[in-house]
Amino acid sequence: MSNSQRSENGHSLLKKYVDRKNSLTDFVARFNKALVHQRHEELAANHIDLTQMPKNELVQSNSYICSKRSSSDEVKVYAVQHFVLGRISDRTRPVNYFSSTDYISCSCQIFDFEDYPCRHMLSNMKKRRNDALPEKYILRRWTKKAKQDKVFDRTTGSYVHTDPSHSLMSRHSMLSYAALDLVDEGSLTFARSTFLLSEFQSLRIRVKDIVTGSDVSMRQNRNKSVEDTQVVCYPNPVRAKGCGKRLKSGKEKALSQSNRKCRACGTSGHNRRTCLTLQNR
């Protein structure tokens, strides 16, 4: 992924929540909401990766026909066509296979941009009788161990030493791996399943009884009175210098003019034009 693609992804996310007309406080609130939504989507994607198997491209590769068009010492050109409802599509997708490096290149360039094999590449592998997907096409960023390594900071040129206990996602990921291994082993027999289920129930009770320092601080914060907490409210809006007066309705104008006095006789309730004293003279 290039730098422009990263910036475009960030812009598309912020455009859903932030507008140029937002104030600074509104921008901070909307930006935090966008981060919460992005982290929720990441947790949902991690759950799908842990519990499901990717099979969309594999299933769609069965509806493609791969045939060899030309061959040389280094490159073999294949034509992949879509087969649906008993007819073959006229559109042909060329796929090149480099025998010297055992590398497949497709014209759709999904592997170059998305970093996972496309359906045309999988169809070509089936044509060449490849039973397993080569490891070169499985990048580490798509594996379950992608987040277990240390984070490298480019600005300092060193690894970031983080405590896993301070990250909710890392703790959730670590416990999920351990629990899935136990479930795989325990589901093989009925006796193991019964034993593991009873241990889970007893373990749940023991986990709830554990009280840590963070739990104590959270309980203390919940039991605080209103006087101990500081409430920060939004500041009062300040009128900008040179701002015009607000528009008044006709009713407000009539009420403000009702207290005026006649310039001829000095009484209120009428003006000089409707003054009876001037008319009787």
FIMI-447214 format. One line per 10 residues: their letters; for each residue x, y, z of C-alpha. Coordinates in steps of 0.05 Angstrom, whole numbers, padded with zeros to 5 digits. Example, Ala and Ser with C-alpha at 12.3 -4.5 7.8 and 13.67 -1.06 7.14 Angstrom:
<rs>
AS = 00246 -00090 00156 ~ 00273 -00021 00143;
</rs>
This chain:
<rs>
MSNSQRSENG = 00000 00000 00000 ~ 00028 00068 -00020 ~ 00028 00132 00021 ~ -00027 00162 -00021 ~ -00072 00101 -00008 ~ -00060 00107 00067 ~ -00080 00181 00066 ~ -00141 00166 00024 ~ -00164 00113 00074 ~ -00155 00162 00131;
HSLLKKYVDR = -00193 00216 00094 ~ -00251 00170 00078 ~ -00257 00151 00151 ~ -00255 00222 00177 ~ -00304 00248 00125 ~ -00358 00204 00156 ~ -00352 00240 00223 ~ -00317 00307 00214 ~ -00338 00368 00175 ~ -00301 00433 00163;
KNSLTDFVAR = -00357 00471 00198 ~ -00346 00435 00264 ~ -00318 00473 00323 ~ -00255 00450 00361 ~ -00294 00415 00416 ~ -00341 00383 00366 ~ -00282 00360 00325 ~ -00249 00326 00385 ~ -00313 00290 00403 ~ -00326 00267 00332;
FNKALVHQRH = -00253 00246 00323 ~ -00256 00203 00387 ~ -00320 00172 00362 ~ -00287 00154 00296 ~ -00229 00121 00333 ~ -00278 00080 00376 ~ -00315 00058 00313 ~ -00249 00038 00279 ~ -00226 -00002 00339 ~ -00294 -00037 00342;
EELAANHIDL = -00288 -00056 00269 ~ -00218 -00082 00282 ~ -00242 -00125 00341 ~ -00299 -00152 00298 ~ -00250 -00169 00242 ~ -00203 -00203 00291 ~ -00261 -00245 00317 ~ -00279 -00267 00246 ~ -00206 -00285 00231 ~ -00202 -00327 00295;
TQMPKNELVQ = -00268 -00365 00286 ~ -00277 -00369 00211 ~ -00238 -00392 00151 ~ -00228 -00348 00089 ~ -00263 -00383 00032 ~ -00293 -00330 -00013 ~ -00237 -00329 -00064 ~ -00230 -00405 -00060 ~ -00303 -00417 -00074 ~ -00304 -00367 -00132;
SNSYICSKRS = -00243 -00398 -00163 ~ -00284 -00461 -00177 ~ -00325 -00422 -00228 ~ -00265 -00404 -00271 ~ -00232 -00443 -00327 ~ -00157 -00438 -00337 ~ -00124 -00457 -00403 ~ -00053 -00450 -00428 ~ -00043 -00400 -00485 ~ 00033 -00397 -00494;
SSDEVKVYAV = 00095 -00425 -00462 ~ 00169 -00409 -00461 ~ 00229 -00427 -00419 ~ 00215 -00374 -00367 ~ 00142 -00352 -00374 ~ 00078 -00391 -00384 ~ 00017 -00351 -00403 ~ -00052 -00376 -00381 ~ -00121 -00350 -00398 ~ -00173 -00351 -00342;
QHFVLGRISD = -00246 -00344 -00361 ~ -00309 -00341 -00319 ~ -00357 -00400 -00327 ~ -00428 -00387 -00303 ~ -00496 -00416 -00321 ~ -00467 -00462 -00374 ~ -00431 -00409 -00415 ~ -00360 -00382 -00415 ~ -00350 -00307 -00410 ~ -00317 -00271 -00468;
RTRPVNYFSS = -00272 -00232 -00420 ~ -00204 -00265 -00411 ~ -00158 -00252 -00353 ~ -00085 -00266 -00371 ~ -00043 -00299 -00316 ~ 00032 -00306 -00322 ~ 00071 -00361 -00287 ~ 00147 -00352 -00280 ~ 00177 -00421 -00273 ~ 00246 -00397 -00251;
TDYISCSCQI = 00219 -00362 -00189 ~ 00154 -00401 -00181 ~ 00115 -00336 -00181 ~ 00045 -00321 -00208 ~ 00026 -00252 -00235 ~ -00046 -00235 -00251 ~ -00070 -00175 -00292 ~ -00123 -00157 -00239 ~ -00065 -00139 -00191 ~ -00106 -00156 -00129;
FDFEDYPCRH = -00045 -00190 -00098 ~ -00002 -00128 -00112 ~ -00050 -00080 -00078 ~ -00090 -00122 -00028 ~ -00034 -00173 -00012 ~ -00076 -00236 -00019 ~ -00083 -00284 -00078 ~ -00141 -00272 -00125 ~ -00189 -00323 -00153 ~ -00152 -00324 -00220;
MLSNMKKRRN = -00086 -00343 -00185 ~ -00121 -00399 -00146 ~ -00152 -00425 -00210 ~ -00083 -00427 -00241 ~ -00055 -00465 -00181 ~ -00110 -00517 -00190 ~ -00092 -00522 -00263 ~ -00019 -00537 -00245 ~ -00041 -00587 -00191 ~ -00017 -00546 -00131;
DALPEKYILR = -00049 -00579 -00070 ~ -00026 -00527 -00020 ~ -00019 -00451 -00023 ~ 00055 -00431 -00023 ~ 00079 -00392 00037 ~ 00103 -00334 -00006 ~ 00030 -00317 -00020 ~ 00011 -00317 00054 ~ 00037 -00252 00083 ~ 00047 -00246 00158;
RWTKKAKQDK = -00001 -00187 00163 ~ -00059 -00235 00147 ~ -00039 -00289 00197 ~ -00062 -00297 00269 ~ 00008 -00282 00294 ~ 00012 -00214 00261 ~ 00002 -00175 00325 ~ 00048 -00216 00369 ~ 00112 -00183 00347 ~ 00141 -00118 00375;
VFDRTTGSYV = 00123 -00051 00345 ~ 00179 -00015 00310 ~ 00181 00061 00316 ~ 00211 00093 00253 ~ 00222 00160 00287 ~ 00267 00133 00342 ~ 00293 00073 00303 ~ 00279 00024 00360 ~ 00225 -00023 00383 ~ 00169 00002 00427;
HTDPSHSLMS = 00169 -00034 00494 ~ 00097 -00040 00514 ~ 00066 -00077 00571 ~ 00014 -00127 00544 ~ -00026 -00120 00608 ~ -00041 -00047 00591 ~ -00074 -00064 00524 ~ -00144 -00093 00522 ~ -00136 -00120 00451 ~ -00071 -00156 00468;
RHSMLSYAAL = -00101 -00188 00530 ~ -00163 -00208 00491 ~ -00121 -00237 00435 ~ -00076 -00276 00483 ~ -00134 -00306 00521 ~ -00172 -00323 00457 ~ -00113 -00364 00430 ~ -00107 -00402 00496 ~ -00182 -00415 00500 ~ -00187 -00438 00428;
DLVDEGSLTF = -00132 -00489 00439 ~ -00169 -00517 00499 ~ -00234 -00520 00461 ~ -00201 -00557 00403 ~ -00172 -00609 00451 ~ -00234 -00615 00494 ~ -00284 -00623 00437 ~ -00252 -00688 00413 ~ -00289 -00732 00463 ~ -00351 -00727 00506;
ARSTFLLSEF = -00312 -00738 00571 ~ -00264 -00681 00555 ~ -00321 -00635 00537 ~ -00357 -00648 00603 ~ -00294 -00639 00643 ~ -00275 -00575 00607 ~ -00344 -00546 00615 ~ -00344 -00558 00690 ~ -00275 -00527 00696 ~ -00297 -00466 00657;
QSLRIRVKDI = -00355 -00455 00705 ~ -00310 -00461 00767 ~ -00258 -00417 00733 ~ -00310 -00364 00719 ~ -00326 -00359 00794 ~ -00252 -00355 00812 ~ -00239 -00300 00761 ~ -00296 -00258 00788 ~ -00267 -00264 00859 ~ -00200 -00235 00837;
VTGSDVSMRQ = -00192 -00163 00858 ~ -00134 -00123 00828 ~ -00110 -00052 00839 ~ -00146 -00027 00777 ~ -00211 -00058 00802 ~ -00204 -00023 00869 ~ -00191 00044 00836 ~ -00252 00035 00791 ~ -00295 00019 00851 ~ -00269 00080 00888;
NRNKSVEDTQ = -00286 00124 00829 ~ -00356 00096 00827 ~ -00366 00110 00902 ~ -00342 00182 00897 ~ -00392 00236 00915 ~ -00411 00291 00868 ~ -00372 00343 00909 ~ -00306 00304 00899 ~ -00311 00305 00824 ~ -00297 00364 00779;
VVCYPNPVRA = -00348 00378 00725 ~ -00320 00414 00664 ~ -00375 00448 00624 ~ -00372 00480 00556 ~ -00350 00554 00559 ~ -00400 00609 00545 ~ -00400 00632 00473 ~ -00365 00699 00462 ~ -00391 00746 00409 ~ -00338 00762 00357;
KGCGKRLKSG = -00316 00834 00350 ~ -00354 00869 00295 ~ -00411 00819 00294 ~ -00477 00849 00273 ~ -00540 00851 00315 ~ -00589 00796 00311 ~ -00653 00804 00270 ~ -00715 00822 00310 ~ -00785 00801 00293 ~ -00842 00850 00281;
KEKALSQSNR = -00872 00835 00349 ~ -00807 00853 00385 ~ -00802 00917 00345 ~ -00873 00937 00363 ~ -00861 00923 00437 ~ -00798 00965 00437 ~ -00834 01023 00402 ~ -00895 01022 00448 ~ -00858 01062 00502 ~ -00841 01120 00455;
KCRACGTSGH = -00873 01188 00468 ~ -00903 01237 00419 ~ -00856 01294 00403 ~ -00913 01344 00399 ~ -00952 01333 00463 ~ -00903 01289 00503 ~ -00953 01232 00516 ~ -00944 01159 00497 ~ -00988 01115 00455 ~ -00983 01154 00389;
NRRTCLTLQN = -00934 01193 00347 ~ -00931 01262 00316 ~ -00969 01241 00254 ~ -01030 01214 00292 ~ -01028 01265 00349 ~ -01099 01294 00363 ~ -01070 01356 00395 ~ -01038 01378 00330 ~ -01101 01360 00290 ~ -01146 01403 00335;
R = -01103 01465 00328;
</rs>
